[in-house]
């Protein structure tokens, strides 16, 4: 109704304008090359109106064509997006169901319909992983880096790619960028730590540990532990050129981790090389009192020789603050055996002999019997008993379960700070090769 009224008033207005134009029409004369051209003002007005109407008509047509084209493009894009999203959902469901053939097919569809959109990168990368097309996968990850929505996924993908290729240098570069953006990403800290263990970039370990502590990813104890390992490893490098700096670094490491035996052993090496023998003697005693460890036993013989005292005398001095400890008893027994004091050695060892003594104790008793009585039957009895005795503690990788004779910041399996001083889990399971090995050990010792 309103539209009809509007049209009515427009017609009335137009009629009025036409009437007034005709009613008040005036002649207009123009002189052109001595020729007078006369026409009515109403004709001019009608001509102008006609031109305006024609211009508006063509403008309407052009607007209609543009609108129709834009609408067609929008509908086409919406159709493409719908097909692309449908393919993406099907592809992700296929990956979840391990239907890799369908996933690859849908990835092609997503790439066709969504082109350079983040979703196409995501499914495409998963499909390329399945197809093991790592060169193309790297290219997709690089494109993901340039998009803010997929930046993190691209960096993580490139880090994993380089880890797969064992290119730890570039893996750490991408991992560090990830850490700077979002340090709380799952397993990112652990990954970077293991990469550092492989690349030996100990200064980066200090930086990463401090940053992780600031972000509350690790506690103070964990941070100090990592930094102490960095000092230890850097000291080993400096040991070749600057003993004083190596000693300072080891003092810092020991301060952070306490009397950890591998640190003490290396620190003693430095002190002996510097001829700081009294200092080495005090450190050895203090370390043994706080944390006795069999790795320290080797320094008894070394220091006793350079100090000009007997191994027994130094052993008694070192163990005086911790006499009842198992390792103290073993150390004192071994020092007596080296001096062929069989009775004294046996007296020291008696408290450790029970129904199921350690293998180490049994082999020491076999050696004592060999030196004191030479009785083959008793010797073999102790060796056989040792073959089924408890195994002593050893360095064990908590990741792989493999054992090592000596501690290292990165285990032989390639895992950073994964070694624990512990008893082997299968310490009562032996076979013939174990028994043969035990006998050979006894003979060689």
Order of alpha helices (4+ residues) and beta strands (2+ residues): alpha-beta-beta-alpha-alpha-alpha-alpha-alpha-alpha-alpha-alpha-alpha-alpha-alpha-alpha-alpha-alpha-alpha-alpha-alpha-alpha-beta-beta-beta-alpha
